[in-house]
Structures are given as structure tokens and as C-alpha cells.
Amino acid sequence: MRICFLLKVKKDRLDEYKQRHANVWPEMLDALRNTGWHNYSLFLQSDGLLVGYLETDNFEKACEGMKNHPINARWQSEMSSFFEALDGAAPDDRIIPLQEVFHLD
């Protein structure tokens, strides 16, 4: 299953957001892989629009696995200040998959 989602990074934090993702903690990378997040990519537009893409066998299970992983709580806590409109939620709680309407293959 392919998942695509949108979030909004604060414009004044774009450079730091990119820098943080150039050096993602190895434990976080392992946690993502081990909980079923594959081919995971983030794309960032200059206005702060963030497009996330991943592939997984079971999105709900992959999200639940990360939600219960201790490293994720640390990462979400450090990253939440980068995003607009979270209303006190963690960034991963605001991942709402977009509806796929076309796929070439």
C-alpha cells in the first residue's frame, strides 16, 4: 500500500527542518524500518508544504508500531515545534493519507 500525506512546516524553520532530516537518528531509522515503513520520503516546498510518501503492508499497524516505540516519542517531541496547525498534537497524529486517484502501474 502506498501512502501520501501533507503537513505544513513553519517557513522560518525550513532550513533547520532540512538539517535535522539530513541527520536522522539511526535508532529512529531502525524503528521506522522495523515497524513497516518502507520507501519513506519527505518532500519540502519553499512555502513549507511537506509531502510525505511511504509504502507499507498495513498503515494502521505501522503507525501503531511507531506510536508505541520509545524513540518516536523523543523525535515527535523535538519536531513538533517545526509544524503549523498541530493544535497540541504530535506531528505523526496529523498524518492523514490522501486518496490515491491514479497510479501508472
PyMOL commands that set and color helices and strands:
alter all, ss='L'
color gray80, all
select helices_A, chain A and resi 11-22+26-34+59-67+70-82+91-94
alter helices_A, ss='H'
color red, helices_A
select strands_A, chain A and resi 2-8+38-44+49-55
alter strands_A, ss='S'
color yellow, strands_A
deselect
rebuild
show_as cartoon
